[in-house]
């Protein structure tokens, strides 16, 4: 059992109770509820799903715009350095 839990069951339970009290007190202090936390994570995932593809489109457009300038300059520099 110690191998699975990472220590004796009593020690693990004591640690979990202590950490639960600390995290619960912090969440209460900040005003976060478990339901609000889960809802926030779900909202974040939904928003990323809805706007994520738009972000990839924007990044792709930036990549193409930059490549139009960078690739010809790179090619010219390589050709000129090869001629020396």
OpenMM code with the backbone's topology and positions (N, CA, C; nanometers):
from openmm import Vec3, app, unit

residues = "UNK UNK UNK UNK UNK UNK UNK UNK UNK UNK UNK UNK UNK UNK UNK UNK UNK UNK UNK UNK UNK UNK UNK UNK UNK UNK UNK UNK UNK UNK UNK UNK UNK UNK UNK UNK UNK UNK UNK UNK UNK UNK UNK UNK UNK UNK UNK UNK UNK UNK UNK UNK UNK UNK UNK UNK UNK UNK UNK UNK UNK UNK UNK UNK UNK UNK UNK UNK UNK UNK UNK UNK UNK UNK UNK UNK UNK UNK UNK UNK UNK UNK UNK UNK".split()
positions = [
    Vec3(0.0819, -0.1188, 0.0000),
    Vec3(0.0000, 0.0000, 0.0000),
    Vec3(0.0871, 0.1264, 0.0000),
    Vec3(0.2004, 0.1228, 0.0728),
    Vec3(0.2904, 0.2382, 0.0781),
    Vec3(0.3456, 0.2706, -0.0595),
    Vec3(0.3686, 0.1688, -0.1380),
    Vec3(0.4227, 0.1893, -0.2720),
    Vec3(0.3232, 0.2634, -0.3614),
    Vec3(0.1971, 0.2313, -0.3495),
    Vec3(0.0930, 0.2945, -0.4305),
    Vec3(0.0697, 0.4384, -0.3854),
    Vec3(0.0619, 0.4608, -0.2542),
    Vec3(0.0293, 0.5925, -0.2000),
    Vec3(0.1502, 0.6851, -0.1905),
    Vec3(0.2703, 0.6298, -0.1884),
    Vec3(0.3896, 0.7124, -0.1739),
    Vec3(0.4265, 0.7359, -0.0291),
    Vec3(0.3808, 0.6530, 0.0590),
    Vec3(0.4081, 0.6642, 0.2022),
    Vec3(0.3061, 0.5851, 0.2789),
    Vec3(0.3144, 0.5924, 0.4110),
    Vec3(0.2157, 0.5199, 0.4912),
    Vec3(0.0794, 0.5853, 0.4739),
    Vec3(-0.0274, 0.5072, 0.4794),
    Vec3(-0.1611, 0.5629, 0.4611),
    Vec3(-0.1925, 0.6776, 0.5579),
    Vec3(-0.1516, 0.6659, 0.6839),
    Vec3(-0.1802, 0.7709, 0.7820),
    Vec3(-0.1069, 0.9009, 0.7460),
    Vec3(0.0178, 0.8900, 0.7019),
    Vec3(0.0950, 1.0089, 0.6651),
    Vec3(0.0366, 1.0757, 0.5417),
    Vec3(-0.0033, 0.9955, 0.4448),
    Vec3(-0.0606, 1.0502, 0.3218),
    Vec3(-0.1932, 1.1188, 0.3516),
    Vec3(-0.2770, 1.0582, 0.4330),
    Vec3(-0.4064, 1.1177, 0.4689),
    Vec3(-0.3846, 1.2490, 0.5444),
    Vec3(-0.2876, 1.2507, 0.6357),
    Vec3(-0.2579, 1.3727, 0.7110),
    Vec3(-0.2119, 1.4846, 0.6176),
    Vec3(-0.1240, 1.4535, 0.5248),
    Vec3(-0.0767, 1.5526, 0.4278),
    Vec3(-0.1915, 1.6044, 0.3424),
    Vec3(-0.2776, 1.5139, 0.2965),
    Vec3(-0.3900, 1.5543, 0.2122),
    Vec3(-0.4877, 1.6433, 0.2886),
    Vec3(-0.5120, 1.6121, 0.4152),
    Vec3(-0.6009, 1.6955, 0.4962),
    Vec3(-0.5410, 1.8340, 0.5145),
    Vec3(-0.4128, 1.8423, 0.5463),
    Vec3(-0.3460, 1.9703, 0.5662),
    Vec3(-0.3475, 2.0544, 0.4381),
    Vec3(-0.3112, 1.9924, 0.3251),
    Vec3(-0.3110, 2.0643, 0.1984),
    Vec3(-0.4517, 2.1083, 0.1581),
    Vec3(-0.5507, 2.0236, 0.1861),
    Vec3(-0.6894, 2.0586, 0.1549),
    Vec3(-0.7340, 2.1803, 0.2355),
    Vec3(-0.6942, 2.1863, 0.3623),
    Vec3(-0.7276, 2.3023, 0.4449),
    Vec3(-0.6606, 2.4293, 0.3915),
    Vec3(-0.5326, 2.4202, 0.3549),
    Vec3(-0.4622, 2.5368, 0.3018),
    Vec3(-0.5244, 2.5860, 0.1712),
    Vec3(-0.5495, 2.4941, 0.0802),
    Vec3(-0.6056, 2.5311, -0.0499),
    Vec3(-0.7476, 2.5843, -0.0316),
    Vec3(-0.8262, 2.5208, 0.0543),
    Vec3(-0.9624, 2.5664, 0.0807),
    Vec3(-0.9648, 2.7060, 0.1407),
    Vec3(-0.8743, 2.7323, 0.2342),
    Vec3(-0.8669, 2.8653, 0.2951),
    Vec3(-0.8259, 2.9696, 0.1914),
    Vec3(-0.7291, 2.9374, 0.1079),
    Vec3(-0.6860, 3.0312, 0.0035),
    Vec3(-0.7994, 3.0595, -0.0946),
    Vec3(-0.8688, 2.9533, -0.1380),
    Vec3(-0.9792, 2.9710, -0.2323),
    Vec3(-1.0896, 3.0560, -0.1704),
    Vec3(-1.1175, 3.0337, -0.0431),
    Vec3(-1.2197, 3.1130, 0.0256),
    Vec3(-1.1769, 3.2582, 0.0369),
    Vec3(-1.0501, 3.2811, 0.0654),
    Vec3(-0.9969, 3.4157, 0.0771),
    Vec3(-1.0069, 3.4917, -0.0552),
    Vec3(-0.9772, 3.4231, -0.1642),
    Vec3(-0.9786, 3.4847, -0.2960),
    Vec3(-1.1210, 3.4912, -0.3532),
    Vec3(-1.2106, 3.4105, -0.3020),
    Vec3(-1.3490, 3.4101, -0.3491),
    Vec3(-1.3755, 3.3120, -0.4618),
    Vec3(-1.2956, 3.2077, -0.4692),
    Vec3(-1.3130, 3.1058, -0.5726),
    Vec3(-1.3887, 2.9890, -0.5124),
    Vec3(-1.4920, 2.9451, -0.5820),
    Vec3(-1.5654, 2.8262, -0.5390),
    Vec3(-1.5292, 2.7113, -0.6315),
    Vec3(-1.5434, 2.5882, -0.5864),
    Vec3(-1.5157, 2.4743, -0.6747),
    Vec3(-1.6010, 2.4786, -0.8023),
    Vec3(-1.7283, 2.5156, -0.7879),
    Vec3(-1.8157, 2.5243, -0.9043),
    Vec3(-1.7664, 2.6335, -0.9998),
    Vec3(-1.7270, 2.7472, -0.9462),
    Vec3(-1.6748, 2.8554, -1.0292),
    Vec3(-1.5455, 2.8172, -1.0975),
    Vec3(-1.4617, 2.7416, -1.0274),
    Vec3(-1.3356, 2.6960, -1.0852),
    Vec3(-1.3601, 2.6024, -1.2028),
    Vec3(-1.4487, 2.5052, -1.1846),
    Vec3(-1.4808, 2.4115, -1.2927),
    Vec3(-1.5449, 2.4863, -1.4088),
    Vec3(-1.6357, 2.5775, -1.3793),
    Vec3(-1.7019, 2.6546, -1.4850),
    Vec3(-1.6011, 2.7402, -1.5606),
    Vec3(-1.5051, 2.7975, -1.4887),
    Vec3(-1.4013, 2.8775, -1.5541),
    Vec3(-1.3158, 2.7953, -1.6477),
    Vec3(-1.2811, 2.6745, -1.6062),
    Vec3(-1.2005, 2.5865, -1.6923),
    Vec3(-1.2810, 2.5475, -1.8161),
    Vec3(-1.4094, 2.5157, -1.7978),
    Vec3(-1.4936, 2.4806, -1.9120),
    Vec3(-1.5103, 2.5990, -2.0079),
    Vec3(-1.5293, 2.7185, -1.9526),
    Vec3(-1.5405, 2.8385, -2.0362),
    Vec3(-1.4115, 2.8647, -2.1129),
    Vec3(-1.2980, 2.8467, -2.0470),
    Vec3(-1.1693, 2.8651, -2.1130),
    Vec3(-1.1533, 2.7674, -2.2290),
    Vec3(-1.1872, 2.6412, -2.2048),
    Vec3(-1.1759, 2.5407, -2.3109),
    Vec3(-1.2677, 2.5752, -2.4275),
    Vec3(-1.3903, 2.6182, -2.3976),
    Vec3(-1.4847, 2.6547, -2.5040),
    Vec3(-1.4329, 2.7754, -2.5832),
    Vec3(-1.3832, 2.8760, -2.5132),
    Vec3(-1.3324, 2.9955, -2.5803),
    Vec3(-1.2109, 2.9634, -2.6671),
    Vec3(-1.1223, 2.8772, -2.6167),
    Vec3(-1.0071, 2.8364, -2.6975),
    Vec3(-1.0520, 2.7612, -2.8215),
    Vec3(-1.1530, 2.6780, -2.8068),
    Vec3(-1.2038, 2.6014, -2.9202),
    Vec3(-1.2640, 2.6950, -3.0250),
    Vec3(-1.3406, 2.7932, -2.9776),
    Vec3(-1.4089, 2.8834, -3.0707),
    Vec3(-1.3137, 2.9808, -3.1386),
    Vec3(-1.2161, 3.0335, -3.0651),
    Vec3(-1.1267, 3.1337, -3.1218),
    Vec3(-0.9915, 3.0772, -3.1632),
    Vec3(-0.9639, 2.9545, -3.1272),
    Vec3(-0.8338, 2.8953, -3.1562),
    Vec3(-0.8048, 2.8859, -3.3041),
    Vec3(-0.9050, 2.8468, -3.3810),
    Vec3(-0.8829, 2.8332, -3.5242),
    Vec3(-0.8590, 2.9692, -3.5885),
    Vec3(-0.9246, 3.0705, -3.5356),
    Vec3(-0.9013, 3.2060, -3.5849),
    Vec3(-0.7582, 3.2496, -3.5564),
    Vec3(-0.7074, 3.2135, -3.4377),
    Vec3(-0.5696, 3.2486, -3.4025),
    Vec3(-0.4702, 3.1790, -3.4948),
    Vec3(-0.4972, 3.0525, -3.5288),
    Vec3(-0.4066, 2.9821, -3.6199),
    Vec3(-0.4100, 3.0460, -3.7581),
    Vec3(-0.5265, 3.0934, -3.8001),
    Vec3(-0.5370, 3.1618, -3.9286),
    Vec3(-0.4567, 3.2901, -3.9290),
    Vec3(-0.4640, 3.3637, -3.8182),
    Vec3(-0.3872, 3.4878, -3.8068),
    Vec3(-0.2382, 3.4587, -3.8088),
    Vec3(-0.1945, 3.3577, -3.7354),
    Vec3(-0.0524, 3.3219, -3.7348),
    Vec3(-0.0055, 3.2794, -3.8727),
    Vec3(-0.0877, 3.2031, -3.9415),
    Vec3(-0.0523, 3.1607, -4.0768),
    Vec3(-0.0391, 3.2783, -4.1717),
    Vec3(-0.1297, 3.3744, -4.1584),
    Vec3(-0.1247, 3.4941, -4.2425),
    Vec3(0.0029, 3.5729, -4.2140),
    Vec3(0.0383, 3.5881, -4.0859),
    Vec3(0.1621, 3.6580, -4.0495),
    Vec3(0.2837, 3.5860, -4.1060),
    Vec3(0.2807, 3.4530, -4.1003),
    Vec3(0.3912, 3.3735, -4.1533),
    Vec3(0.4086, 3.3984, -4.3027),
    Vec3(0.2988, 3.3980, -4.3751),
    Vec3(0.3065, 3.4226, -4.5193),
    Vec3(0.3540, 3.5636, -4.5505),
    Vec3(0.3032, 3.6629, -4.4797),
    Vec3(0.3459, 3.8014, -4.5010),
    Vec3(0.4960, 3.8152, -4.4777),
    Vec3(0.5434, 3.7569, -4.3687),
    Vec3(0.6861, 3.7645, -4.3381),
    Vec3(0.7704, 3.6899, -4.4390),
    Vec3(0.7206, 3.5755, -4.4858),
    Vec3(0.7964, 3.4954, -4.5815),
    Vec3(0.8124, 3.5674, -4.7141),
    Vec3(0.7148, 3.6480, -4.7519),
    Vec3(0.7235, 3.7240, -4.8769),
    Vec3(0.8429, 3.8184, -4.8734),
    Vec3(0.8786, 3.8658, -4.7556),
    Vec3(0.9917, 3.9578, -4.7424),
    Vec3(1.1209, 3.8821, -4.7111),
    Vec3(1.1146, 3.7882, -4.6182),
    Vec3(1.2347, 3.7232, -4.5664),
    Vec3(1.2975, 3.6275, -4.6673),
    Vec3(1.2191, 3.5458, -4.7342),
    Vec3(1.2747, 3.4435, -4.8225),
    Vec3(1.3514, 3.5059, -4.9403),
    Vec3(1.2986, 3.6062, -5.0095),
    Vec3(1.3798, 3.6662, -5.1173),
    Vec3(1.5092, 3.7303, -5.0664),
    Vec3(1.5035, 3.7981, -4.9510),
    Vec3(1.6251, 3.8580, -4.8951),
    Vec3(1.7261, 3.7487, -4.8610),
    Vec3(1.6792, 3.6405, -4.8033),
    Vec3(1.7672, 3.5282, -4.7696),
    Vec3(1.8309, 3.4714, -4.8968),
    Vec3(1.7503, 3.4540, -5.0008),
    Vec3(1.8025, 3.3985, -5.1254),
    Vec3(1.9069, 3.4913, -5.1871),
    Vec3(1.8805, 3.6203, -5.1858),
    Vec3(1.9766, 3.7168, -5.2424),
    Vec3(2.1069, 3.7150, -5.1637),
    Vec3(2.0990, 3.7126, -5.0318),
    Vec3(2.2197, 3.7100, -4.9479),
    Vec3(2.2990, 3.5822, -4.9736),
    Vec3(2.2311, 3.4689, -4.9879),
    Vec3(2.3010, 3.3427, -5.0134),
    Vec3(2.3688, 3.3459, -5.1513),
    Vec3(2.3010, 3.3981, -5.2490),
    Vec3(2.3594, 3.4042, -5.3837),
    Vec3(2.4806, 3.4976, -5.3838),
    Vec3(2.4689, 3.6140, -5.3211),
    Vec3(2.5807, 3.7082, -5.3173),
    Vec3(2.7001, 3.6518, -5.2393),
    Vec3(2.6735, 3.5795, -5.1314),
    Vec3(2.7844, 3.5205, -5.0559),
    Vec3(2.8502, 3.4069, -5.1316),
    Vec3(2.7769, 3.3387, -5.2159),
    Vec3(2.8343, 3.2303, -5.2962),
    Vec3(2.9219, 3.2843, -5.4090),
    Vec3(2.8930, 3.4045, -5.4557),
    Vec3(2.9702, 3.4647, -5.5659),
    Vec3(3.1030, 3.5201, -5.5178),
    Vec3(3.1209, 3.5382, -5.3905),
    Vec3(3.2473, 3.5957, -5.3401),
    Vec3(3.3572, 3.4986, -5.3429),
] * unit.nanometer
topology = app.Topology()
chain = topology.addChain("A")
for resn in residues:
    res = topology.addResidue(resn, chain)
    for name in ("N", "CA", "C"):
        topology.addAtom(name, app.Element.getBySymbol(name[0]), res)
